[in-house]
Structure formats: structure tokens, C-alpha cells
Amino acid sequence: LEADMRKEAWSTFLQQRNFLEEDVKDVLVASLSDEMLSRGQPLRIQEKMDMLRKATETYRSGVQPLLPEWAASSGDPEQAETERRLGELQF
């Protein structure tokens, strides 16, 4: 029974994590687009990196409370991959 509960909790976490990633991605894309449109020219690399840093911080702070208590010490297994995907959006 405990194994089934853990499996269900993990599945729920993964779904919520996906929603969070999509939300962070949407905000990052909108921020990049809005900033480029308002300036009328491409953003500098440092500006893009600052936006990416903010997006990854938002993701990290959002995913931590979603982790099941028994998995919190090992962290989000998708963090590196999520950050890579977010990084691809800015270029």
C-alpha cells in the first residue's frame, strides 16, 4: 500500500512539475519577446542571461514545495534538463 501511495504521489509531482515548467517557460518567452519589442532590437546576452537566471530561480523555488516529503532530500530529478530547455528558449 505504501509503495502504491508513493507511486501516486510521484506521478502527481511529475504532473505538477510539468505545469510549473510550462508556466515558467511561458513567462520567459513573453518577457523576452516584450523586452525585444519595446527596445526594437535584439537583447544583449547579459540581459537574456539575467532573464534565464530569474526563470530558473522561479522554477527551483516553485518545484521544491511540490516534491513529496520522502523525495525532498534528493531534489528534482528533472532540474538540469528543465534548465537546459529553458536556456534553449532565449537563443
N, C-alpha and C positions, 0 to 999 in steps of 0.2 A: 504494500500500500504506500509506504514512504517513497519507494522508487517511482511509482506512478505519479505521486504528488510532485516530486522533484522534476520529473519529465514534463509535466503540465506547466509547472512554474517556469521552467526553462523555455518552453515553447512560447509562453506568454511574454517573457522577457524579450525573446528574439523579435516577436511581432512589434512590441513597443519600441524596441531599439530601431527597427526599420522605419517606423513612423517618425521617430526623432531625427534620424539621419535625413529623411526626406524633407522635414521641416527646416533643418539647418541648411541643407542644400538649396532649398527654395529661397531662403533669406539671403544666402551668399550670392546666388545668381542675381537676385533682384538688386542687392547692394552694388555689385559690380556693374550691372547694366545702368542703374540710376546714376552712379558716380561718373561713368563714362559719358552718358548722355548730357549730364549737367556741365561737364567740362568741355565736351565737344571734341575730345581726343582720347587716345588710349591712356590708361593709368600707368604710372611708373611701377616698376617691380616691387619697390618697398611698400607702396600703397596696397598692392594686391596681397603681398605677404602679410601685412597688418590685418587685412580683412580675413584672410585664411586663418591667421592665428586666433582672431576673435571667434570665428566659426568653430574651430577645433576646441577652444575653451568652452564654448556653449555646449558642444556635443558632450565633452567629458563631464561637465557639471550636470548635464541632463541625464546621462546614462547611469551614473553612479547610484542614484536612488532607485533606479529600475531593477538593478541586479538583485536576485534573490539573496537573502541573508547568508545562506550557506555558500554562495559563489562570490561574494563581495571581495574576499581576500585575493582571489585570482584575477579579478578585474574583467573587463570587457574583452572577449577573445577577438572581436572584430575591430578594435580601436585602430590598429595600424592600417588595416585595409580601408576603413572608413576615411581616415585622414588622407590616405593616398587618393581615394576617389574625390574627396573634396578639393585636394590640390590640383587635380586634373581640370577642374571646372574653371580655374582662374586663367588658364592659358589657351 
